[in-house]
Amino acid sequence: MSKKSHKPRQEPETIGLPCVGVESHAHLDSEEFADDLEELLDRAEASGISHIVQVFLSHRAYLDGRHLFEGRNVSFLLGTHPNDADQLDDAELDAMREAFKADPRLVGVGEIGLDFYWDDMPRDLQERAFIRQLELARELEKPVVIHSRDSNPEAIAILEKHGFRDFPVLWHCFGADVETAERLLANGWHISIPGPITYRKTEETQAAVARIPLDRLLLETDCPYLAPEPWRGKRNHPALIAFTARRVAEIKGIAAEDLWRIAGENARRFFGIR
């Protein structure tokens, strides 16, 4: 009996996208990248990525990891994740504030928000940390990048209540439906699409992506998580965003190169990246 043959997975470099794209959300300081970060940054460029937005989830992580990106076209986000809400005290906020004032590579407050998927962080602490960081973003006049898991109505309500309509807000890792997308868009916010848009059973999200105006749409990996097809289940890394771009372009009915360029321009404009 013959063994079943497996077709090799396509490499992102072979898609041939021009070097104008932006990876808007990566966690490259994760230990998963400790052994080959430089190689992966080179592969990202070879796959059409001209800029990466790296996320640091604490001031300590920022101090420990910023040196990894010297000489690279990488900007930073800094924020306390809702799962770490109990770590956001006055000292952490003050340290974040001073970092933003000192480092022009820090282009946004994030990822911040609510996460009700897990039960180990009280919701009141999450909400307090979220609001305090929203206040910091307003003070610094920096964009906000939102994490919301099983908490979209609550997170949206907090943003609306605290006057963030038409503020530069980016909904990170969007995986919801048309109704949610329309509410985000009605508030003037941007939406970032991750790798799961390439999965088969995401019809609701695909329908939502079809409705998102091109000038409000960004792309991301959220690596090392959520690798797109044909690399689903493997470690995600920035170069693989090319597959996400190709699928979003199919949904939007435009050429992948055009979608890639537009999403990159949106990210540069949103974060003030030159």
ZAMARGU-4260 file (C-alpha; in steps of 0.2 Angstrom, whole numbers, plus 5000, padded with zeros to 4 digits):
<rodrens>
0) 5000/5000/5000 | 5008/5017/4995 | 5010/5031/5007 | 5000/5046/5004 | 5010/5060/4997
5) 5010/5078/5004 | 5012/5093/4993 | 5025/5105/5000 | 5018/5121/5008 | 5020/5136/4998
10) 5033/5149/5005 | 5028/5167/5007 | 5042/5173/4997 | 5035/5165/4981 | 5019/5175/4981
15) 5029/5190/4975 | 5022/5204/4984 | 5031/5221/4982 | 5040/5228/4997 | 5027/5240/5003
20) 5017/5230/5015 | 5016/5233/5034 | 5014/5219/5047 | 5004/5229/5060 | 5005/5217/5075
25) 5019/5205/5080 | 5026/5198/5096 | 5043/5195/5090 | 5051/5196/5108 | 5042/5180/5112
30) 5054/5165/5116 | 5048/5156/5100 | 5059/5168/5090 | 5074/5168/5101 | 5084/5157/5089
35) 5081/5164/5072 | 5074/5182/5074 | 5086/5189/5062 | 5082/5176/5048 | 5064/5179/5050
40) 5066/5198/5049 | 5075/5195/5033 | 5062/5184/5026 | 5049/5197/5031 | 5057/5209/5019
45) 5059/5196/5006 | 5041/5193/5007 | 5036/5211/5004 | 5035/5218/5021 | 5043/5236/5023
50) 5039/5239/5041 | 5034/5229/5056 | 5024/5235/5072 | 5031/5225/5087 | 5020/5224/5103
55) 5028/5225/5120 | 5016/5220/5134 | 5025/5228/5148 | 5038/5242/5151 | 5050/5229/5157
60) 5047/5219/5141 | 5050/5235/5131 | 5067/5238/5140 | 5072/5220/5138 | 5067/5219/5119
65) 5069/5235/5111 | 5088/5232/5106 | 5082/5217/5096 | 5076/5228/5082 | 5090/5241/5081
70) 5093/5246/5062 | 5077/5238/5057 | 5061/5246/5050 | 5051/5241/5066 | 5040/5252/5077
75) 5033/5248/5094 | 5017/5247/5103 | 5017/5247/5122 | 5003/5242/5134 | 4997/5231/5148
80) 4986/5216/5141 | 4970/5213/5150 | 4976/5196/5156 | 4989/5206/5166 | 4978/5220/5172
85) 4983/5218/5190 | 5001/5223/5185 | 4996/5240/5180 | 5000/5252/5194 | 5005/5270/5195
90) 5023/5266/5193 | 5020/5256/5177 | 5009/5270/5170 | 5023/5283/5174 | 5036/5272/5166
95) 5026/5270/5150 | 5023/5288/5149 | 5041/5292/5150 | 5045/5279/5137 | 5033/5286/5125
100) 5040/5304/5127 | 5058/5297/5125 | 5057/5285/5110 | 5049/5290/5094 | 5048/5271/5089
105) 5033/5270/5101 | 5019/5274/5090 | 5003/5267/5099 | 4996/5261/5116 | 4992/5243/5115
110) 4987/5230/5115 | 4974/5235/5128 | 4956/5230/5132 | 4946/5216/5139 | 4947/5197/5138
115) 4933/5187/5146 | 4938/5171/5138 | 4949/5167/5153 | 4942/5168/5171 | 4958/5172/5181
120) 4958/5191/5180 | 4943/5200/5188 | 4933/5210/5175 | 4933/5226/5186 | 4952/5226/5186
125) 4952/5223/5167 | 4940/5238/5165 | 4950/5249/5176 | 4967/5245/5167 | 4958/5248/5151
130) 4952/5265/5155 | 4968/5271/5163 | 4977/5267/5147 | 4964/5275/5137 | 4967/5291/5147
135) 4986/5289/5144 | 4983/5287/5125 | 4973/5303/5125 | 4986/5312/5135 | 5000/5307/5124
140) 4989/5309/5108 | 4994/5291/5103 | 4983/5278/5093 | 4975/5264/5103 | 4976/5246/5098
145) 4962/5235/5106 | 4962/5217/5112 | 4944/5211/5114 | 4941/5192/5117 | 4923/5187/5121
150) 4920/5205/5126 | 4916/5215/5110 | 4900/5224/5117 | 4908/5228/5133 | 4924/5235/5125
155) 4915/5245/5113 | 4904/5252/5126 | 4919/5258/5136 | 4927/5266/5121 | 4910/5275/5117
160) 4907/5280/5135 | 4924/5288/5137 | 4923/5298/5121 | 4934/5288/5109 | 4922/5290/5094
165) 4933/5296/5079 | 4949/5293/5089 | 4962/5283/5081 | 4957/5266/5087 | 4963/5249/5079
170) 4953/5234/5082 | 4966/5221/5083 | 4964/5203/5077 | 4946/5205/5071 | 4936/5189/5070
175) 4918/5194/5072 | 4903/5197/5061 | 4896/5210/5050 | 4886/5219/5064 | 4901/5221/5075
180) 4911/5227/5060 | 4898/5240/5056 | 4898/5247/5074 | 4917/5248/5074 | 4916/5257/5057
185) 4902/5269/5063 | 4914/5275/5077 | 4927/5279/5064 | 4939/5265/5069 | 4951/5254/5059
190) 4950/5235/5058 | 4965/5223/5057 | 4963/5206/5049 | 4973/5191/5055 | 4977/5174/5048
195) 4961/5164/5052 | 4952/5174/5038 | 4961/5160/5027 | 4952/5146/5037 | 4937/5138/5029
200) 4924/5140/5043 | 4925/5159/5045 | 4910/5163/5034 | 4904/5177/5046 | 4921/5185/5047
205) 4923/5184/5028 | 4906/5193/5026 | 4912/5206/5037 | 4928/5209/5028 | 4919/5211/5012
210) 4910/5226/5020 | 4925/5235/5027 | 4930/5250/5017 | 4948/5248/5010 | 4954/5263/5018
215) 4950/5256/5036 | 4958/5239/5034 | 4975/5233/5040 | 4984/5216/5041 | 4993/5207/5054
220) 4999/5190/5060 | 4998/5192/5079 | 5013/5180/5078 | 5018/5168/5084 | 5000/5163/5085
225) 4986/5161/5072 | 4996/5156/5056 | 4986/5157/5040 | 4984/5143/5028 | 4994/5133/5022
230) 5004/5135/5038 | 4990/5133/5050 | 4995/5125/5066 | 5013/5130/5064 | 5023/5144/5071
235) 5017/5161/5064 | 5029/5174/5058 | 5028/5190/5049 | 5032/5184/5031 | 5016/5173/5032
240) 5005/5188/5032 | 5007/5187/5013 | 4994/5173/5013 | 4982/5183/5023 | 4984/5197/5011
245) 4980/5186/4996 | 4964/5179/5004 | 4958/5196/5009 | 4961/5202/4991 | 4951/5188/4985
250) 4936/5193/4997 | 4938/5211/4991 | 4939/5206/4973 | 4955/5216/4969 | 4973/5211/4965
255) 4983/5205/4980 | 4997/5218/4975 | 4984/5232/4977 | 4977/5226/4993 | 4994/5224/5000
260) 4999/5242/4995 | 4983/5250/5002 | 4984/5240/5019 | 5002/5246/5020 | 4997/5264/5017
265) 4983/5263/5030 | 4995/5256/5043 | 5008/5270/5040 | 4994/5283/5041 | 4986/5276/5056
270) 5003/5275/5066 | 5011/5290/5058 | 5025/5279/5051 | 5036/5286/5038
</rodrens>
